[in-house]
Amino acid sequence: MSKAGGCRGCGCRVPQRASWSLVAATAALCLVLATSVCTAGAAPMSREEKQKLGNQVLEMFDHAYGNYMEHAYPADELMPLTCRGRVRGQEPSRGDVDDALGKFSLTLIDSLDTLVVLNKTKEFEDAVRKVLRDVNLDNDVVVSVFETNIRVLGGLLGGHSLAIMLKEKGEHMQWYNDELLHMAKQLGYKLLPAFNTTSGLPYPRINLKFGIRKPEARTGTETDTCTACAGTLILEFAALSRFTGATIFEEYARKALDFLWEKRQRSSNLVGVTINIHTGDWVRKDSGVGAGIDSYYEYLLKAYVLLGDDSFLERFNTHYDAIMRYISQPPLLLDVHIHKPMLNARTWMDALLAFFPGLQVLKGDIRPAIETHEMLYQVIKKHNFLPEAFTTDFRVHWAQHPLRPEFAESTYFLYKATGDPYYLEVGKTLIENLNKYARVPCGFAAMKDVRTGSHEDRMDSFFLAEMFKYLYLLFADKEDIIFDIEDYIFTTEAHLLPLWLSTTNRSISKKNTTSEYTELDDSNFDWTCPNTQILFPNDPLYAQSIREPLKNVVDKSCPRGIIRVREESFRSGAKPPLRARDFMATNPEHLEILKKMGVSLIHLKDGRVQLVQHAIQAASSIDAEDGLRFMQEMIELSSQQQKEQQLPPRAVQIISHPFFGRVVLTAGPAQFGLDLSKHKETRGFVASSKPYNGCSELTNPEAVMGKIALIQRGQCMFAEKARNIQNAGAIGGIVIDDNEGSSSDTAPLFQMAGDGKDTDDIKIPMLFLFSKEGSIILDAIREHEQVEVLLSDKARDRDPEMENEDQPSSENDSQNQSAEQMLSLSQTVDLADKESPEHPADSHSEASPSDSEEAAGFAPSEQISGSTENHETTSLDGECTDLDNQVQEQSETEEDSSPNVSWGTKAQPIDSILADWNEDIEAFEMMEKDEL
């Protein structure tokens, strides 16, 4: 985000048609005044400590960037656990995530302007020369238009912006002659064929060499794209037009934004998550500020800042008013339906919405920014990182964390707006957590599971492009930066574009297409900095007073979550609607409320209870809406309850030299042996068993005595392996998958089950590693011989005495996490351990080894089934069924006698319902299948 419009804290008014140099100067004055008001009486962090933390950020960047250049370049990204580059096609596919990789040295391009911000001008000059010498943009590879635009085109333009700045200063880059800009223009033309649609919305993917819809292109058949994918182009494309004078880029980006604006839902002024690029129909009708929409809103406001076009601000303010009216439920931001915006679409939030407080700072709406940021910080203090998704009662929904920078971004902008040293302490915590939990010998590794502390072999380019940039700027004073950061605007990838572009090559029509048909609230469109008495009313501790009530919001949250209750109900004194978690089938009052909501309760002969909703039988439309919400909550509740009964993943942490606990591997638990969640972790050196499959008496008992035995999967039962290594004196066992190349990144984690016999005799802990994770330990043995590991339910803090280099310690010790937290991984019971086919990444069950192994099942003690007769139904086991699939879920036996049972069932489609509710039911079905 740009600081040029980043804070509004003075009483000065900016003319509506003022040049942006005046706006930048005025906003900078506002920032100074707001800061002076905000920090009165507060104890600032000393200059020495800020410098120390800034230097720490520089060292961390050197560690990440240096390892990329040493072990990965010219590959797109570094794989920090295996110390090698990630090359598209040479690693198992990760699905859409790999669409960012185009064999164009992504991390190097994404890091260019970060080098200048961190005052590494020599390294920047070397990096530019490498890009010009080595990078090829004509590769036969299908890439994401969105990711390529924000990372590669944005990286080239950001590098060019700072290269010409350095050249003007006369010290560096004197040889530079717009070479990065020429590459950016080449890439821009390669992306243009994606816009060849009737709507002007781009295809989501394009082949860099062959374009769209050619047989060799292998793309061009898609019909849908996300709103952010189509709406996050204007900054880079307009900058490319302004730099080069080729107006076609800005014209195409504007046309896409115009179409999205035309297709907004007119009654709510919200947009959906995905849209058909040919018809303009909304495919997913849920709306929020997180994944799929986020940067669309960001680019409307920033396009106004960069280009000076009033229509962009008017559109943003119209959307922002709708967001604050429907989506904002302080401190939460919950998705709603675009046609029925009072109806929540889900009861969880994704990590990408962490950017929104920073955008609110740019808007000048500080109070909700402080509230949401504080809520997110409380979640981080509980889990060390922000999970990819978490529920309204702050439990983990998706446990991964790919080192996203959005929270650091908002922290920086809130500090710039308030000057509150509290946000410096927040930044310090982020630094400590990164060093303590994510740092590995070859860089920084993404978190596979924030609850266990296990790692993923991944370091995305945005980590270098954004995280270190924002953290360094947070602690830097003006004299620490070699140029004036206030003269630039940040793109969504934190690339820097100069504000003087607003007055360059302005040949694009500025016709206002917004106010012609939109009723606007004039109060939304003041081109002004509010008086500090409004922003910080007579209280130097204003920001603290907003945060204080939220200090314990995570630990003391009601288990029911925080759900919107209609304002009219509050005003009339009516009771809040019945929540699914409160419902009791034996409570007469609850049954009466269900009847009022059009929900019937039927007792079946098998003892189960069936819920059916007839919307037309509800007492009113409001009650019908409550009934629909209740049914949706019951679906999510049953799904959560099933997940909570599963065993969470375990962690294998390498603690010997030179790892010192930095490498944490995701491991599958066993249904037998020592339960690591109830007993102290097991620590010991590892040794390979002989025979390696562990299916007979070990021939090297002296080698595994008192150690943790490594055994290969296959040829016999897991329990048999455990008994053999236990008899040889092993204190624990790690089973390594025999399917070469398997990984927890691409295959569902499962639990090792027994052999159908009594397994109480097995006393040692047993964990399972896929081939990729297991090879990390085997490689460590080959290189270092003596390798010590820790088997535990979650990663433990590192022992600083064992490290040769000083690492900063965190003020926040690892929090004890509830065993009832939801498991975001799809887990499968695997009874046996015979040779099996490759695990499909999109499957929730393991292949069947043989019919000689007993099957395990899972039956909840209480069940509520659901059926429907053209109505919405729900069941406590998380199923929505139609008339052909009613009464109860039958236990199925696979023809191949598979012993594996998937616990993660999905909702069945509802064939029909009253016409007034069709679009809502579609949204509920999409939520069950939703991916971030």
WOVEN-V579006 format. One line per field, one symbol per residue. ss: DSSP state (H for helix, E for strand, C for the rest). psi: psi as a letter, one per 30 degrees, with the letter a starting at -180 (. if undefined). A space follows every 10 residues. Layout:
ss->???
psi->???
This chain:
ss->CCHHHCCCCC CCECCCCCCH HHHHHHHHHH HHHHHHHHCC CCCCCCHHHH HHHHHHHHHH HHHHHHHHHH HCCCCCEEEC CCCEEECCCC CCCCHHHHHH CCCCCHHHHH CHHHHHHCCC HHHHHHHHHH HHHHCCCCCC CEEEHHHHHH HHHHHHHHHH HHHHHHHHHC CCCCCCCCHH HHHHHHHHHH HHHHHCCCCC CCCCEEECCC ECCCHHHCCC CCCEEEHHHH HCCHHHHHHH HHHHCCCHHH HHHHHHHHHH HHCCECCCCE CCCEEECCCC CEEECEECCC CCCHHHHHHH HHHHHHHCCH HHHHHHHHHH HHHHHHHEEC CEECCEECCC CCCECCCEEE HHHHHHHHHH HHHCCHHHHH HHHHHHHHHH HHHCCCCCEE ECCCCEEECC ECCCCHHHHH HHHHHHHHCC CHHHHHHHHH HHHHHHHHEE CCEECEEEEC CCCEEECCEC HHHHHHHHHH HHHHHCCHHH CCCCHHHEEE CCCCCEEEHH HHHCCCCCCC CCCCCCCCCC CHHHHCCECC CHHHHCCCCC CHHHHHHHCC CCCCCCCCCC CCCCCCHHHH HHCCCCCCCH HHCCCCCHHH HHHHHHCCEE EEECCCCCEE EEECHHHCCC HHHHHHHHHH HHHHHHHHHH HHHHCCCCCE EEEECCCCCC CCEEEEEECE CCCCCCCCCC CEEEEEEECC CCCCCCCCCC HHHHCCCEEE EECCCCCHHH HHHHHHHCCC CEEEEECCCC CCCCCCCCCE EECCCCCCCC CCCCEEEEEC HHHHHHHHHH HHHHCCCEEE EECCCCCCCH HHCCCCCCCC CCCCCCCCCC CCCCCCCEEE CCCCCCCCCC CCCCCCCCCC CCCCCCCCCC CCCEECCCCC CEEECCCCCC CCHHHCCCCC CCCCCCCCCC EECCCCCCCC CCCCHHHHHH HHHHHHHHHC CC
psi->lkfegfkjgl gkkkkfgllf eeeeeeeeee eeeeeeeegk fkjlkleeee eeeeeeeeee eeeeeeeeee fekglelkjf eghlkjkkff lkkgbfefff kghhheeeef fefeeeeghi eeeeeeeeee eeefkkghki kklkeeeeee eeeeeeeeee efefeeeefg elhffkhgee eeeeeeeeef feffgilfff klkflkkfef bkgleffglg flfllleeef ghfeeeeeee eeeffjfeee eeeeeeeeee eegljeefhl laekkkfefg kkekglkagb kfedfeeefe efeeeefgje eeeeeeeeee eeefeeejik gljkklkffi ffjkflhlkl fffffeeeee eeegieefee eeeeeeeeee fegeljlekl lfghlkekfl jhhkfeeeee eeeeeeefgj fefeeeeeee eeeeeeffkl egbkklkejf efgllkikjl efeeeeefee eefefkleff kfljffglkk afggkkkkff ffgkhifkkg kjgefegkkk jfffhkiljl kffeeijgjf heeefeeefg egeefgkkff ajkkkkefee efglkllkke ffkkfgjeee eeeeeeggkk kkklfgflkk kkkjefflel eeeeeeeeee eeeeeeeeee eeefflklll kjkjflkgeh gfkkkkkkll glakjffflk lkklllkklj lffgglkkfh ffefkgljkk lkklflleee eeeefeffgk flkjkkkfjk fkkfefkkkl kklagflkgf fjflkklkkl eeeefeeeee eeefdjkklk klflklkljf ffkfkkkkkk fjlkkkkkfg kkjfkjlkkj elhlkllkkk fglgllkkel gfkkkklkjk fkkjlklkih lklllfggkk laefhadlkk jkjkfghkgk kkfiklklkk ellkefgeee eeeeeeefgk k.
